[in-house]
């Protein structure tokens, strides 16, 4: 006879479902989740009004490969593949090199797994971009337009369409809805598309510009003069001279081989790009008036210029053109100023965070960790709520429920907390292998099967303020006033709403902790820059041929 699940079992299942849901959002973005199911050995995937199926798709990468080749047209794809490699269209050259690179990644389960080369990234990113556009709203018509332009042998047509798909995909993964100008019968606007932020209904007219060079996948030697190379000002001015019905957003792809080594820095091309944006803020349009304000995102998908390389990243610099409170060079008077700017520019803040988080192409259909393919469903992995045998000092083993852990991110050493059957709580250690450690580093909040935000270091005072605000943001107003009862401005504090009190408390506690490290920090907090640039690491290939 089957017994009913206990309350504890139900709670564990709920928390595991929450973890998978959170990881699915991290992998797939904030748009529509992948709509897929496996029935009797056949994988079905729904894209808009179209249904696709195959018995060979184990991973989402498998589907994307066939989806792009099929969407480009089987006859066209087959004809291109019949040509000598050097005569093929760029997309099919990517595909040929990606297929050759994947052969070295095969494992006994028949699944290829390993770091993506530039060719694999280029091919799968384009496939995922087209999928996202076709899958959301009425985007299939626009996807078909992009596919037609992508088949062009002209570099300007191909490169232009390619990076427009990147822009559209970035907005879709951040949860925006898009309407495309090219699919409208009549329009007075000349931009690529209009992006709507659902939370507020704010609309943005999006224009995309890209630096065109022959897309041969070679590292190109460029002039030392960054202005001549990037030409950000000229591209920005051209974009802003177009008619637009809503707040302006310009994405400029510089398409250079530079690799940024760390996020949050203004070295290399980001410094040059920011300088060019600022130097053009007094530029005038055809009517003699200054060009309109705009959000400007300068991007670089460096892996397109190093197809054989590993670890190529997606880089972005976010700056406000004629917007004095948005950009990496803006300095805010304390945490309240940072939060006010985030609230004012909430859609762009969300887009930045999405670009930092959703840069990878999901390997699974449902939010599972990719190692499920390489290790199989029976692979041993620590999961909160499960019981494991824990050895004591005498070598005897005791069953213990695993409920908490800390991981050294550089070595993979795990210090796990276990509750034994006699009620004792013990700490036991083991070590993650290289694949597990990589997945933990990517998904630390959900790696052990439940949502648990791990501790970590705060590199800046703003990060420390954020940590403190997250801790106290739901603290009752009365309790916050009690905590600050001895403040000299307590009468003013009593006039503040709960959220403003939490912001103030986080700022003051953060300043107090940093007072010794920074003598300039005072009760109002020092002026600090806001994060406006992001560098995202390269992705991971998981495929089954």
N, C-alpha and C positions, 0 to 999 in steps of 0.2 A: 504494500500500500504506500502511495506517495504521501509524504508529509508536506504540510503547508510551509512556505518559507518563513523564517523568523523575521522579526522586525530588524534585527541587525543585518541579515542577509539582504533585505529590501533596501536598507540604508546604504550598504556597500554598493549594490547595483546602481542606485540612484547617483551616488557620488562618482562612480565610474562612467556612467552615461554623461554626467556633467563634464568630466575630463575630456571625453571623446568629442563632445559638442564644442568645447573651448578649443581643442586642437584642430578640429575641422575648420573653425573660423580662422585660426592662425594659418592654416595651410591654404584654404580656398578663398579667403577674403570675406568681406561683409555683404557681398551680393548674394545671388541665389546659390544655394548649395548644389553640388553635382547631383543630378537626378539619374540614378542608375540602380540596376538590380541584376542579380545573377539568377537565372532560371534554368534548371536542368542542364547546367554546364555552359550555357550561353549568356554572355554579358550584354545587357541592353543599356544604352545611354540615350537620353532624350535631350535634344538641343532645339529649343523653340518648338516648332511644329514638326520637326523631323526626328525620326527614330533610327538609331544605328545599332547594329548587333554583330557579335562575332564570338566564336568559341576560342579565339586566340588571345583575347585581351585579359591578361592577368592584372596589369597595372594601368593607371590612368595615362601614363606615358605611352603604353601600347596603343591605346585608343587615339591619343593625339597624333601619333605618327600616321596612322591610316586616315584619320579625319582630315588632316591637312592635305595629304596627297590626293584623297578623294575629292575634297572641296575645290582644289585647283583644277580638277578634271582628270579622270583616269587616262583619257586619250592624250592630253597635254603632258601629264606626268610621265607616261610611258614613252612618249616620243622624245622627251628631254633625256630620259635615262638611257635611251638607245644611242645618244650622241657620245662622241668622245668626251671625257670628263671636262677638259678645258673649254669645250664649246657649250656646255650645259648652262642653263639658267642658274643664277646664284643660289636659289633655294635648293635646287637639286644637287649643287656642289656641296652645300651644307649637309644635305642628307647623306650623300656618298661618304663624306668624311666622318659624319656622326656614326654611320653604320660600321665603318672600319674601326673607329675608336671604341665602340661598344664591344667588339669581339674580345678585347682584352679584359673586360670586366665580368665575364661569365663566371657563375659559380655552379656547384653540383646540382642546385635546384633548377637550373635552366634560366635563372634571372640574372641580368647584368646589373651590377651595383657598384658605384664608385663615384668619385668626383667628376663633375661634368667638364668636358673640354669646351672650348669656345664654339665649336661647330654644333655640338649637342645642344648647348644653351641657345644658340641662334635659332636652330630649327624648332625646338620645342617651345621656346618663347613665342615665336610667330604663330605656331599652331594653337597655343593656349590663348593668345590675343584674339585670333579669329573666332575660336570657340566662345569666349566670353562675350564678344560683340554679338554673335549670332544668338546666343542663349538668353540675353537680357532684353526685355521689352520687344520692340519690333525691329531689332537690330539685324535680322537676316538679310534684309535688302541692302543695308550698309555693308555687311560682310561680303556680299556678292560684288559690290562695287569695289571694295578693297581688293578682293581676289583678282578682279579684272586688272586693276592697276598694278598689282604685285607681279602679274605675269609679264609685264612690260619689260622689254630689253633696254629701255632707256634708264640710266642710273637715276636721274632726277625723279622720274615717275615712281620707280621701285623704292628708292630711299624715302621719298616723301610719304608714300603709302605705308611703308614699314613702320616709321616712327609715329605716324598718326595712330596706328593700331596699338602701339605701346601707350600712348597718351590715353586713349579710350579705355584700355584695360586697367590702367592705374586708377582712373575714376571709378570704374565699375567695382574693382576690388575694395575700394574705400566706401562703397555703399551708395554712391551717387546714381541717379538715373539719367540717361542720355537721350537726347533727340538730335537727329543728324540733319544738317542743312541740305545735303545732297539728295536726300530722299523726299524733300518737300517740293511740291509742284511750283510754288511761288514763295520767295523770301526776299526781304530787303537786307538780310544779313549775309556776310561773306565768310563767316568763320567755319571751322570744321564741324563743331557740334556745340550744343548747349548742355551743360551739366547742372543738374538740380540736386541740392542737398535736402534730403527728405525731412530732416529734423526741423528745419526752419522754412523750407520752400525757397531759399535763396538760389538764384540762377547765375550761371557764369558762362559767358561767351568764350569758347576755347579756340585759340588759334595755335597751330603747331608749325614750327619752322625747324629745318634740319640742315646741317652742313652736308653737302653732297660731295662724295668722292667715289671713285670706282670701288664697288664692294667686293674686292678680291680676297678679303680676309688676311691681307698682309699687314705687317706693322709698317706704317708709312712714316718716313722721316719728314718732319714738319719744320717750318721756319721757327726760329727762336722767338720772333716777335709774336707775343700772345694776342695782340689786337688783330694783326693780320690773319692769324690762325683761327681765332674763335669768331671774330666779327659779330659779337653779341649785340652791340649797339645798332648796327645796320639791320640785323634781322628783327630786333625788337621794334625799331621804328617802322619797318615795313609792315609788321603785324598790327601795330596800333593805328596805322592809317586806314585800316579796313573798317567798314561799317559793322557795328555790333550793338545788339539791343540790351545787353545786360553787363554786369560787372566784368571787367576784362581779365582774362587768364591767358598767358602766353607760355607755351612749353617750347624750349629751344634745345634741340639735340645737337651736341657739338661733334659727336662721332670721331673721337680721337683715341689713340691706343693707351693713353695714360691710365695707370692703375693707382687709385688712392689706397693707402695702407690702413687708414684709420678713419672712423666716423668723427664728425664734430670738429674737423680741422679746416683751416682756410689756407692751406698750402696749395701750390700747384695751380691747376686751371681754375679751381673755385675762387681763389683770390683774384685772378685776372678777370673772371666773369663778373664777380661782384663789383670790381672797380669800373668795368665798362658800363654796367647798369647804372651805377651812381653818376658817372660822368655824363650820361645822356638824359638826366632828369630834366634838363632845361631845353631839350630838343623841341622843335615846333613842327606842327603838321602843316598840310597844304593851306589851311585857313589862317596861318600865322599864330595860332594858339598853341600853348604847350600840349604835348601829347597827353592823353588821358592816363589816370592811374591804372595800375595793373598788378596782379600777382604774376611773378615771373619764376618759372621753375626751369633751371638749366640742367639738363640730364646728359649722361654719358654712359652708353652701353659698350664698355671697352672691349668686351669679348668678341664683338664683331670684327675687330682688327687683330685678333690673335686666336685663330680658330683651333690651333693645336695646343694652346695654353690651358692650364688648369687654374681654377679659382678666380676667373674673371668676375668682376663685380658690376653692379648697377649703382651708379653714383648720381646724386641730385643735390642741387643748391636751390633753396627757396628764398626769395627776396621780394620785397615790395617795391615796385617802381612808383615813385612819388607817394609812398606810404611810410611815414616816419616811424611807425611802431611795428613793422614786420620785417624781419630779416636777421641774419646772424651777426650783423654789426650793430644792431639796436641794443641800447642799454636801458634797463628798466629800474626804477627806484624801489627795489624790494620785491618780495613775493606777491604782494597785492597787485603790483604793476604787471608782473609776469602773468598772473591769472586773469587780469582784466584784458590783456592783449590776446590771451588764448580764447577767452569768451568772445571777444569781438571778431576774431578770425577763426572761429570754431571749424567751419568747413575745411579751411586750408590746414589747420592743425591736424584734423582727422586724416586729410590726404597725406600729409607728411608721415604721420604715425603708420598709416597703412603701407606706404612705400618702404618704410623700415621693416615692417613685419611680414608683408605678403609678397616678398620678392621671389620666393621659391615657387616652382611648379609642383603641385601636389603629385605624389606618386600613387597614393591610395585613393579610392573613391569615397571613403567614408570617415576619414580622420584618424585612421589607425597609423601607427608608426611604420615607416617604410621597411624596417628590418623584419617585419612579418613575412616578407617575400624571400629574403635571403636566408633567414633562420627557420622559417616554418612556424606554424601555429603552436608547436610543442616546445619552442625555445624557452629555456628557463629565464624568467625575468622577475625581479622583485616587484611585488604589487602590494600597496597598502591594503590591509584587511586580510591578507593570506597568512597562513601559519607556516613557519619554517623551523627546521631543527637547528638549535643554537647550542654549540658546545660550551661546557663550563670549564673551570680551571682544571678539573680532574679528567677532562676528556669525555664526560658523559654528555649526552645530547638531550635537550629539552625542547618541546614544541613551544614556539612563541609567535604571537601575532605581531606582524610588522605594521607600525603605525606612524613612524616619522623617520626622517633621514636628513643628513647633510652630506654634500658631495664636494670634494675638492676638484674644481673644474679643470685644473691642469693635469692631475694624475688619475682621476676617476675613482679615487678611494672613497668608499661609502661607509659612513658611520650610521648604522641603522638602530632605531629604538624598537625594542620588542617587549611585549607583555607576556610573561610566562603563565602557565596554567595555575600556578600557585599564587599569582598576583604580583610577583616581583617584576620590576622593570629593569632591563639590562641593555647594554650597548654592545653590538657586534659589528665587525668590519668585514668587508670584502671589496673587490675592485671590479669596476665596469671594464669590459673589453673596449677596443678602439671604436667599434661601430656603436656600441651602447653609449659611450662617452660623447660621441658626436651628436647622437640623438638627444642626450640629456642637455648638452649645451644649447641645442636648438629649441627644446621644449622642456625647460626645467620645471615649469609650473605643473605639468601633467605627466611627466615621465613615469612616475610610480603608480599611475592609474587613478589618481584623484587630484583635484585642484588644490595645490599647496604652494603658495608663493615662497620661494626660498630666500633666505637672507643673502646679502651681497654687499659690496662696497659702493658707496656713493662717490663718484669722481668729482662732482661739483656741488656747490652749495644749493643750487636749484634742485638737483636730484635729492639732496637731503631734505629740503623743504617739501618736495613731492612725497617722499617717504613719510614724513611726519603728518602731512595733510591727509594722506591715505589712512593713517592710523586714527586721526582725530576727526575726520570729516563727518562722522555720524554721532559724535559725542553730544549729549544734550546741551542746549544753550546754557542752562543753569550751571551745569558742571564746568563748562569752559569759563564762565564768569568766576566761579569759585577758584579755579586754578590760577586765574589772573587777578585775584582779589587785591593783591598788594601793588598792582600797577599804578603808576602815578596818574594815568589817564583813565582810571576805572569808570568814571562817570561817562566819558565818551564811549567806552567799550559797551556800556549798558544800552547804548542806542543802536548797536549793530545787530544784524540778523545772524542766525546760527552759522551759516556758511562763511560769512565775513569774519566771525569770531574764530572759526577753525583755521582760516587762512592766517589771521593775525597771530594766533597761538603757535602755529607751525613755524611761522617766520621768526618769532621771538625765541623759541626754543632752539631753532637751527642756528640763529645768530649767537646765542649763548654758548653753544657747543663749539662754534668756530671762532669765538673771540680770541682765543690764544693763538690760533693758526693765522688769523687775519685781523690785525689791530684796527682796520678800517671799518669792520662790521659793527653796526650800532643797532639801536632798537628798531630803526626803520629798514635796516638791511642795506647792504651796499648795492650799487648799480651793477647788474650782471647781464651778459649777453644771453639772448634766447637762442635755442637750437633751431637753426634754419636750414642746415645742410645735413644730408644723410648719405652714408655709404653702406651698401648692403653686400654681404658676402655672396660668392657664387653658389650655385645650386648643386644638387646631387642627382645623379641619374639612376633611375630604377626602371628597367625595361625588360621585356621578354619578347624575343624575336619570333 
